Amino acid sequence: MTVSGRKKLARKKPVKRSLTSQESVYIRSKISPKLKWMYPYLVKAKRKMPSLLLPRQIRPFRPNRKKIMRVFGNIYFDKRLIVLSTHTQVTCLNKKGKLRVKKIVRLPNARVLDTLAHELAHLRYTDHGYEHEEYTKAIFKTFDLKEKCPHCKGTGKIELESKP
């Protein structure tokens, strides 16, 4: 190679590569392996809402049969930890009239995501109020969840709504 050929190679500028939408969003939250299916939903939400505050950790919770639990999710503000229930309890009345746990059933993913949206809204608005409810609905809409229409036998899609 000649000297002039080396100079031409040295003058070439490096090609700048633009970031794709997949590379621009990086979730730093530690997510439990049982909840790894919700990672794409968090990426969608963060891409559509860049100002969305995310927790440091998300972990699952499964209630037991000994104690009646009516909680679907919880947030610890000091650690920025979100605990989501993946199962719920089916209760019944026994002969004495006391409420007992009959069995434990898995929650649908839409319900778990609705709880996640509710707890993420607590990072912005700590109290339950109008702003918190609207922010929860906005986060839930970014997940783009669709459900098959029961009337047209699954050919159409219905958007799911957040349930407070």
N, C-alpha and C positions, 0 to 999 in steps of 0.2 A: 504494500500500500504506500502510496506517495505521501509526502508531507501535506499537500493540499487536500488529499482525501481525509486525513486525520483531522484537519481543521474543520472540514465540513461536518464530520461526525460530532465534534466537540461543540459546534454552534447549535446543533439541534436542541430545541427545548423539549422537556418531558411533556408527554401528552397528559393533560388534565382530564381526569375522569369524573363525571358528575355522579353524585350519590343517587341511588335509586330510593324509592320510598321505603323499601324493606330495610335498607342500611341506615336510614336517617333516624329511625326510632329504635332505641335500645332500652329495654326494661331492666332496671337494676334491682327490682324486687326479688326476694327469695321466695319462690313458690314451691309448695310441697309437691312431691311426685304424684300424689293422688289428684291434685288440682292442676296438673300441667296442661290439661285440655283448655283451660281458660286463658292461656298465654296469648293466642291470636286475638282474642277479644280485647285484652288489655292493650295490645299493639294498635288495634283499630281505634280504640277510644283515645289513646294518646296521640295518634296521628290526626284525628279529627278535632281533638281538644288539647292543644299543646300546653295549656295552663293547668291541666288536670294534675292534682297532687296524687302521687302513688305511695302506697305503704312500703315499708322496708321488708315486710314479711307477710305472707298469706298462708294460713295453715287450716286444715280441716278439723271438724269436730263431729263425733258421733255420740248421740245420747245413749244412755244405758236404760235397762228395764227397771232399775230400782227407784229412780227419781223422775218425776214428771217435769219435763223441760219444755218451755214454750218459746225458746229463743232460737232464731235462725242465724244470727250473726252477732258479733261483738267487735268493738274496736278498742284498743289500748293506745291512748294518745301519746303517752310518754315514750313508748317503744315503737309507735306507728306500726302496730301489729293488728292484722285483721284475722279473726277466727270465724270461719263459715261452717255452718252445719250442713253435712251432706245427706243426713237421714232425718226423719221425723218419727214421732211416736203415734201409733194409733191407740187411742184410749177407749175404755168401756167401763160401765158401772158394774161392780160386783153385787152379790146378794145383799150386802149390808148397805149399799148405796154409796160406797166410796169409789172414787175414780182410780182405775188401775191401768197400767200399760199392757195392751194386748200384744202388739208386735211393733217392730221397727221397720220402716219402709224407706227406700231410697227416694230422695227428692229429685225432681226433674232438673236438668241443667238450666232451663230458663229460670226456675225459681232460685237456684243458687246464684245465677248471674244478677237477678233482681236484688238479692241480698247484698251482693258485692257492690252494685251501684249505690245502694242505700248507704253502705258503710263508707264508700269512697266520698259520698256527699258530706259525710260527717267531718272529713278532713278540711272542708271549706266552711261549712256551717255546722257548728257543734250542736245547736238546739234544733228540735223538730219545729219546723215552721213552714211558711209558704215558700221561702227561698230554697230551703232544704228539699222540699218535695219537688219543686220544679227542676232543681239541679239533678236530683235523682232520675227524673224522667229524661232529662237531656243526656245523661250518661248512658242510660239504658237504651236510648234510641241509637247511640253510636255503635252498639253491639250488632245492629242489623239482624236481629233474630226474626225468622219467618216460621210460620206454622202452616201445615197443609190444611187447605179448606175442607171441612167435612161435607159441605153441600155439593161441591163439584168433584168429589172423590179424589182429592189430592192434586188436581191439575192447576189450581190457583193457589196463591200464597196470601196469608193474612199476617199483618204485622202484630207482634205481641206487644202488649202494653204493660208498663210497670204497675204493680199492685202495692199501694202503700201499707 
